[in-house]
Amino acid sequence: MIPLMNVKEQFASIQSEILEAIKEVAESGSYILGAKVDELEKKIAQKLGVIYAIAVANGTDALILTLEAYGIGRGDEVITTPFTFFASGEAISRVGATPVFADVNPDTFTLCPTKIKEKLTKRTKAIIPVHLFGQCADMSAINELANQHNLLVIEDACQAFGAEQNGKPAGSLGDAGCFSFFPTKNLGTLGDGGIITTSDPLLAERLRSLRIHGSKKKYFHQDIGYNSRLDELHAAILLICLKHIDSWNLERKKLAAIYDSILKTIPSVTGPHAAKNNLHVYHLYCIQTEKRDDIANLLQQNNIQCGVYYPCCLHLQQAYTHLGYCKGDLPVAEHLSETLLAIPLHPFMRTEDQNAIVEFFKKNKEVISC
Ligand SMILES: *Cc1c(COP(=O)(O)O)cnc(C)c1O
């Protein structure tokens, strides 16, 4: 089976460096929020062109702690996309606020600024655009809307480390950027991790306290906080991955370009659309087709793994029944949940594997198109 992704091979490629780093941390006696975490925070802030980066336990916590640090909670509304991983909405609910789902652009699959506008109320406090599959949402329009209505913009950049818009990195485009270091993300570790990027000094200070039980001085607590810290081991591993992330992302881009050119010749299947001001880092490569289930079956018969991201929109999840949305409320997102299919793409993909997939599309062009 040609795998959809292959993190095992990615980490194998830097295994000796990782083992060396693990040994170094083991011998250091410092295991949580130490020198490696400091170094990682500085390097990521610098790379993304922001002043602060605050490491936490995972990407979901990055969102939760940011909302909490901004004082968003009960009675507040936060607008986000229904077409994302559940955590984008879950974080809003977790702090007691109400997620309000606005439909997405049909071409980029990201939050549509016009649809956001229709959902604004007196209670709206923030917008969480999600940089889905490695491509930034339309941040110029979203920021302009946020400025007009005095709203915060929190980027869910969990799938987009290294992505850019108008030459500026994801994570530097809003008031705060939230990243996940889950193993399969573009920048991942051998476990869970996350980070928040911002140039807002007050937010950075609140986050540094919230992640460690609401405490600035040991055993003195000014807030009810969380235990949401990054381990030194993960920081050490991430510092190694950080040296490779640009070349890994470049490899993803090259593989995507090869898929793009073959898919252009098949009218019934559409490749992902990268907006022209966006640098897309292809966390996932999703094709769009009305014959998704047939193509998925055919791919599997040919030993090619594929995956559905995402089969159920957030507004139609059982957990959100109480919000009262119905099927048909957000038609663009719902249509995407029925027509998108991810095909294998990862930085360590073998040329012969991609060739086999290209051949699959050539060979089945007629079957797929009729
Ligand atoms: C992965 C992901 C998250 C959550 O990150 P975790 O580290 O798994 O908590 C949030 N939002 C999006 C869009 C993601 O892809």
The ligand as an SDF file (V2000), in Angstrom:
LIG
                    3D

 15 15  0  0  0  0  0  0  0  0999 V2000
   -4.2490   19.3130   14.4190 C   0  0  0  0  0  0  0  0  0  0  0  0
   -5.1660   20.4660   14.4630 C   0  0  0  0  0  0  0  0  0  0  0  0
   -5.5710   21.0560   15.6740 C   0  0  0  0  0  0  0  0  0  0  0  0
   -5.2510   20.4690   17.0270 C   0  0  0  0  0  0  0  0  0  0  0  0
   -3.9110   20.2400   17.2820 O   0  0  0  0  0  0  0  0  0  0  0  0
   -3.5040   19.1350   18.3930 P   0  0  0  0  0  0  0  0  0  0  0  0
   -2.0400   19.3490   18.5630 O   0  0  0  0  0  0  0  0  0  0  0  0
   -3.8430   17.8090   17.8470 O   0  0  0  0  0  0  0  0  0  0  0  0
   -4.2710   19.4600   19.6270 O   0  0  0  0  0  0  0  0  0  0  0  0
   -6.3500   22.1910   15.6320 C   0  0  0  0  0  0  0  0  0  0  0  0
   -6.7590   22.7130   14.4650 N   0  0  0  0  0  0  0  0  0  0  0  0
   -6.4210   22.1630   13.2730 C   0  0  0  0  0  0  0  0  0  0  0  0
   -6.8850   22.8070   12.0120 C   0  0  0  0  0  0  0  0  0  0  0  0
   -5.6340   21.0190   13.2460 C   0  0  0  0  0  0  0  0  0  0  0  0
   -5.3320   20.4580   12.0670 O   0  0  0  0  0  0  0  0  0  0  0  0
  1  2  1  0
  2  3  1  0
  2 14  2  0
  3  4  1  0
  3 10  2  0
  4  5  1  0
  5  6  1  0
  6  7  2  0
  6  8  1  0
  6  9  1  0
 10 11  1  0
 11 12  2  0
 12 13  1  0
 12 14  1  0
 14 15  1  0
M  END
$$$$
